[in-house]
Amino acid sequence: QVQLVESGGGLVQPGGSLRLSCAASGSISSINTMGWYRQVPEKQRELVATITRFGTTNYADSVKGRFTISRDNAKITSSLQMNSLKPEDTAVYYCRFDSTWSRDVYWGQGTQVTVSS
């Protein structure tokens, strides 16, 4: 059984930085797209950033220039470096891995990020 475990969330002041990490465990072969999503209460989960196995990245307009997604294919991990954080970045952040060879999609349990003074 595949599990994704996130780490790195917490409380930070506006303008600060945080780095989120997501690691996979279990029987997993190849991951096509790794992504980060976020959700606030009573709103739909939204895409923050994705990266394909070839390194192609995609970002939500609201985080472009501030967030950077990366991945390590050998370790099957992904990171999200978040700089210049704003109060509106406050949310629960989830990682998502999409299998290359099947329709399997894996989600992490979520990690809280709070940006507040």
Buried (B, 14 or more C-beta within 10 A) or exposed (E): EBEBBBEBBEEBEEEBEBBBBBBBEEEBEEBEBBBBBBBEEEEEBEBBBBBBBEEEEBBBEEBEEBBBBBBEEEEBBBBBBBBEBEEEBBBBBBBBBBBBEEEEEBBBEBBEBBBEE
